[in-house]
């Protein structure tokens, strides 16, 4: 470099060495002056370069600070904390650049979105309507009242089967005994019963679009699926025949009605009263009466010779004068349900007669992994429950038919 050469010449002159340099007498500067001027020029260039470098470092530091602050705000927005990062949408940018008044329009986004741009009109081929339509409540199919479960004690279990001892023999021979005499013997027999846990389930498919567009549908679908489980459970608890995957129902296992004494021209109320007596003679107390709603209405329509209703007040709808919310007959709650056929009835002390075991309470699950759901944007929604019904005292249940009664 030029600076190195000048320094070597200066050192040689100071050492007394002769240098072969072309020198001119006019306007000739000494080597020291030339070297000093060159060093000053180089120094100014270095200072200028350092100033530019410092400015660049300051700018880089400022940019780094801005990037750090921006990343922190974005992280807070993703976590839901702090002020969300406001990102200008394509629509907002378009309106701003065109000078439109967007005072009341604001779009806030805290994540990545996918969007496509289509012509927006009020027509059927529009990419989106210019106004949101009014959406009324969803109209659902009517549901029948479910009450059979409420008659039974319910126990949670974590087993796949239920074992319980069931009494098969009860020969009681208690009697007064004389002093020194042999006391009488009674006979009690038991057997171990096993009841399997059964599964009740069903499912529906729905598109992800409709679930996202109509938010209340997801809740309604779940509600309907749960109701479907309850509806089938109600029927199984009453009429399950125990074959295949069916429960063994209450009506199926009940004792047949046998009038304790002959009834003259009985009506439905007479028949129920007689069944309750049969139950009492078996040492059980009636806690519920199950019948079809049509039969319950016929009972409520019973009139005396003057045309006055005997059972119910047609104005208030109450049975007798002390009914609150539960229908009553002979002082026993009535459960009107379509789960039992018209003309049939079931009376019993249900808490003693049977126990309901819940292995899984009713649950709802959704998955996009079912078959080709993922590529079709479909969701499979499944509802299921697992339960077992143990009939422990058949004698606590009486079933009958009063279809021919008045």
C-alpha angles and dihedrals in degrees: 000000000000093000092055092052092051091050092051092050091049092051091048093051092050089051090054096248119151114240126201098225127150104241128186124200096212116082089344117159125206119254091247092056092048090049094049092049091049092048090050091051092049091046092053090049091050092048090051091049091048091051091051090047092050091050090050091049090051091050091048091049090050092049090047090053092049091049091049092050091047093050091049092051091048090050091050090050092053091049093047093242128121124001113335117242110256112220119189113238125221091253094049091048091050092051093045094050091047091051097244121159106257099163092129098035119090131157119197121190129177099182146027117295134190115222140170127201120232134162108275115216138139092255129104092256093053122127087230139348122261090229135030114251119234110256116204126204117290114258111228132194112262118263128215122233115262118209112144095094089055090064094060136071109246123212128186117230136180095199132097093226137027124227122192136160113249123198112236101169132039112168106164116189103171111158141156110279128207120229110280093007125129112265118233121254125230124203125223121178130191136184130192112244127196123204119189122225111245130204125227114190146151138168144201135200125229133175118251089229095060092046090053096042097046105038097184092058093075091058092044092050091052091047092051092047091051090047089052090056092048092048093053091042090054091054093044093050089056107032108016108138098203094239122129109339095340124120120240101251134217097241091045092057099038123112117255118258114258116177110238087215135007117279122212114223092333124199126206093273090053091051093051091047090051091050090052088053091051088052091050091050086056088057095254131119121223113244100166144019119206120198141144116277090240091058091046090054092051089054091050090051093058111126136190125234091278093054095254117140113251101196111027142027106235091205099053096022090226124140108231117335102289102052114125114176103321120075112238135199123179086353092299125114115254120218110200108198136155087220088089121058126255111272095023130106140184126199127179154128091266100184089060097036100059147357126218116216120202113207093166121011114221110293136178124212132178130204139176091195095079111114109305096342094123097058092041096048090238130144125208112213115198129191123188145153136189122215145149132212119209117197102207103167117030090179090064090067127068122187126191150157123240099165091124095050123101 
